[in-house]
């Protein structure tokens, strides 16, 4: 499948949608939705995105929630840095504190 051509306008519109659209989880997949806002509906239409728009790359490393922050990980993890939800961020921070004592 051919990747759609990027333009500065398309990139800007995608960035605005990623910043202002509403994050939800549908069937375990993070998605963005317009929430019925007409400006976002038009932006999704121009980008040829369905509503909701799947964003699996924004999934927490440890669960299906939205990854809202990134963190270094303890030595027993397979990756040195991961993106996680708020709940797992706190968990990893506690693990790091124990590891550094």
SENU-942286 format. One record per residue (C-alpha): x, y, z; residue in one letter; residue number from 0. Coordinates in steps of 0.2 Angstrom, whole numbers, always signed. Layout:
// residues N
DRENLUM|c1|c2|c3|residuo|num
DRENLUM|X|Y|Z|A|NUM
...
//
This chain:
// residues 101
DRENLUM|c1|c2|c3|residuo|num
DRENLUM|+0|+0|+0|X|0
DRENLUM|+7|+17|-5|X|1
DRENLUM|+9|+30|+8|X|2
DRENLUM|-1|+46|+5|X|3
DRENLUM|+9|+61|+1|X|4
DRENLUM|+13|+73|+15|X|5
DRENLUM|+12|+92|+13|X|6
DRENLUM|+14|+106|+26|X|7
DRENLUM|-4|+109|+26|X|8
DRENLUM|-9|+91|+29|X|9
DRENLUM|+5|+89|+42|X|10
DRENLUM|-2|+104|+51|X|11
DRENLUM|-20|+98|+50|X|12
DRENLUM|-15|+81|+57|X|13
DRENLUM|-5|+89|+71|X|14
DRENLUM|-21|+100|+76|X|15
DRENLUM|-32|+85|+76|X|16
DRENLUM|-20|+75|+87|X|17
DRENLUM|-19|+90|+99|X|18
DRENLUM|-38|+94|+99|X|19
DRENLUM|-48|+78|+95|X|20
DRENLUM|-54|+68|+109|X|21
DRENLUM|-44|+52|+114|X|22
DRENLUM|-55|+37|+117|X|23
DRENLUM|-52|+18|+117|X|24
DRENLUM|-62|+7|+105|X|25
DRENLUM|-60|-12|+106|X|26
DRENLUM|-44|-10|+115|X|27
DRENLUM|-37|+2|+102|X|28
DRENLUM|-33|+21|+106|X|29
DRENLUM|-43|+32|+94|X|30
DRENLUM|-46|+50|+91|X|31
DRENLUM|-64|+56|+89|X|32
DRENLUM|-72|+73|+84|X|33
DRENLUM|-84|+73|+98|X|34
DRENLUM|-97|+80|+86|X|35
DRENLUM|-87|+96|+84|X|36
DRENLUM|-89|+103|+66|X|37
DRENLUM|-72|+110|+64|X|38
DRENLUM|-64|+93|+69|X|39
DRENLUM|-77|+84|+58|X|40
DRENLUM|-71|+94|+43|X|41
DRENLUM|-53|+91|+47|X|42
DRENLUM|-56|+72|+48|X|43
DRENLUM|-65|+73|+31|X|44
DRENLUM|-51|+83|+23|X|45
DRENLUM|-38|+70|+30|X|46
DRENLUM|-50|+56|+25|X|47
DRENLUM|-50|+49|+42|X|48
DRENLUM|-65|+39|+49|X|49
DRENLUM|-72|+44|+65|X|50
DRENLUM|-66|+37|+77|X|51
DRENLUM|-48|+37|+69|X|52
DRENLUM|-37|+23|+76|X|53
DRENLUM|-20|+27|+84|X|54
DRENLUM|-13|+11|+89|X|55
DRENLUM|+4|+19|+90|X|56
DRENLUM|-2|+29|+106|X|57
DRENLUM|-6|+13|+116|X|58
DRENLUM|+2|+11|+133|X|59
DRENLUM|+16|-1|+133|X|60
DRENLUM|+8|-11|+147|X|61
DRENLUM|-11|-10|+144|X|62
DRENLUM|-23|-4|+130|X|63
DRENLUM|-26|+14|+137|X|64
DRENLUM|-19|+30|+130|X|65
DRENLUM|+0|+33|+132|X|66
DRENLUM|+1|+50|+140|X|67
DRENLUM|+19|+51|+145|X|68
DRENLUM|+36|+43|+142|X|69
DRENLUM|+48|+36|+155|X|70
DRENLUM|+64|+27|+157|X|71
DRENLUM|+62|+9|+163|X|72
DRENLUM|+69|-2|+176|X|73
DRENLUM|+83|-15|+171|X|74
DRENLUM|+71|-29|+170|X|75
DRENLUM|+61|-22|+156|X|76
DRENLUM|+64|-26|+137|X|77
DRENLUM|+65|-8|+132|X|78
DRENLUM|+75|+6|+140|X|79
DRENLUM|+61|+19|+137|X|80
DRENLUM|+42|+17|+135|X|81
DRENLUM|+26|+27|+133|X|82
DRENLUM|+13|+23|+146|X|83
DRENLUM|-3|+28|+153|X|84
DRENLUM|-3|+38|+170|X|85
DRENLUM|-7|+23|+180|X|86
DRENLUM|+8|+13|+173|X|87
DRENLUM|+19|+29|+174|X|88
DRENLUM|+17|+29|+193|X|89
DRENLUM|+20|+10|+194|X|90
DRENLUM|+36|+12|+184|X|91
DRENLUM|+42|+27|+194|X|92
DRENLUM|+40|+16|+210|X|93
DRENLUM|+50|+2|+203|X|94
DRENLUM|+64|+14|+197|X|95
DRENLUM|+65|+21|+215|X|96
DRENLUM|+66|+4|+223|X|97
DRENLUM|+80|-1|+210|X|98
DRENLUM|+90|+15|+214|X|99
DRENLUM|+90|+12|+233|X|100
//
